[in-house]
Amino acid sequence: MDETVAEYIRRTVLKIPRDEIKMMLQKWGFLSEAQLQTLNFHQIKDNISQEVVQLCEENSADIKQAALLDIIYNHIYQNKRVWSVYQMKKSGDELECFDITDFKKKFKRRLQSALKNVTITFKEYEDNAIWIRVAWGTPFKKPNQYKPSYVVYHSQTPYVFISASVLKSNMPLLCQALIVASNYHDIREMELRSHSLNSLKDIVFKRYSQNFETHITKPLQGGNVEPENADIRIVQENRSEKERIHRLNQEIFGSGPQPKLEFAQYRLETMFKSDPKMDVLDKKEPFRCLVRFSSPHLLESLKSLAPAGMADAPLSPLLTCIPHKARNYFKIKEKKGLFPENFVSP
């Protein structure tokens, strides 16, 4: 077994929590059950990793097998990476039968024709997700196995989730290989990023939907203790206002937890409104801007603005439409609109 492969396997094992090493090696399936029985999982991880490497040498492990172990680790600990969403588009509404073998063949052929030193590994999961690991090299250097790109593609959908390496110059090659392999004609970044891959899937696959129905809410309990000499009308007005904000928040966001989104961005074009007599604008050109949102938990942060008194209720559509804009990216990218009067920047 090559020394670089042995070292990569050793480092991968060291990343795994000790009480999960056996489970992950079983998922890997490269070592037999008899070989796993010889391992002492109660010793320090460095010794465990050395023993795993010795067993892999007996089985003549190669970089493909090492990469599969890395995919399994990243599938389980997918929140350790930052994921971006890309949307692909066809020229028409034609539907084609998806062939996983053909997809892999086209993807590898496209990348390897553009870059000789590249390692490509696939693993399929039960939810129709294809995990692709790409380790990039250069014309003169072997692939760097420690800085790979990860792609998660759900067959027969236009959505791709990418956790890219630091080599951003390789992104055009990766995107081109994806659209060729999946028979699409265009691919665009949706400007949605998060550590939570499942939350991004909830948004684009419509497993999460904002609620616009009217909910019957109960009076809020707790936090409403009034002073003995308080004006009953002021107390009632404050309580009614809190209940109104609570009701509107439920109508917009629903009562469940929000998907964990950390970054969102979209472009906006708007026309200024002004009195024709004042003639403020000489040219009737739209004002263009780039709207960016960033937070450790963006949607929950937006949901908390009105109850915290930082924005009026209901919130501006510019704030509440982010998941809907994500799902209709190609339709709204150049859409024109007007700034609502109650727009509040978080």
C-alpha positions, 0 to 999 in steps of 0.5 A: 500500500502506498505511504500516502494512502496509509497516512490518509487512512490514519488521519481519517481514523484519528478524526473519528470519535473513538466510540464511533470508530468501529461503527464507521469501519463497519459502514466502510466494509473494507475490513472483514468482521474477523479483522475488526474483531482483532482491533482493540477499540479501548486504547488511544486513538493513535494506536487504533489508527496504526492497527487499522492501517496495518489491516488495510495494508493486508488488504492492499487498500488504494486511494479509492478505498481511502476516499470512500472512508472519507465520504462516510465520515463526511456524510455522518459529520456533514455539518463540519463543512459549509454547503452552497446550493446550485440550481441547474436548468434545462432548455425545455421541460423534457424528462429523461430517465436517470442512469447512474452508470451513465452519469458517473461515466460522463462526469469522470470523462469530462473532468479527466479530459480537462485535468489529468491529476484528479481523484473522483469517488462516488457513493450512493445513498438510499435517499437517491443522493449521490455523493461525489468526492473530488481531490484536485491536482495540477498538471504537475502535482498529484491530487491533494487528498486533504482539500477535496470538493464534495458534491451531493446530487439528488438524481432527477432534481435540478439541485446540487449541493457543493462544499468546495475546496480552497481551489475556486479556480476548479469550480467552473470545471466541476460545474461543467462536468455536472451539467454534462453528466446530468444533461442540463444546460445551465447552472447557477449558484443560488447564494444560499449557504449553511453548515446544515445540509439538511436545512438547505434540502428542506428549503429547495425541496419544499420540505419546509414551507412558510405558513400563511394561514390564520392561526387561532392563538392562545393568550401568551402566558408568562412575562405579563406581570403588571404593576398593581397601579398600572392603567388597565387600558395600557396593560390591555393594549400591550397584551393585545399588541404582543398577541398580534405580533405572535399571531402574525409571526405564526402566520408567516413562519409557522409554529415549527423550527426554521431550517438553519440557513446562514447566508442568503443573497439576491439582486433587486431592481426598484424604481424610485417614487418621486413627485413629478413636479420636483423632478428629482430624477433626470433619468428613469433608470431602476436602482439596482442593489445586492441584498445580503443576509448573514447570521448563525441562524438566519431564519430564526433571527428574522423570526425574532425581529418583531417580538424583540421590537426591532421591526414592525409586524408583519415583517417586510416581504424582503425579509420573509421571502428568502426561502421562496426566492431560493426555490424560484431562483431563475424566475426572480433573479432579474425581477423588478420590485419596490422597496416596502415602506416598512423595510428594516435591515437586520 
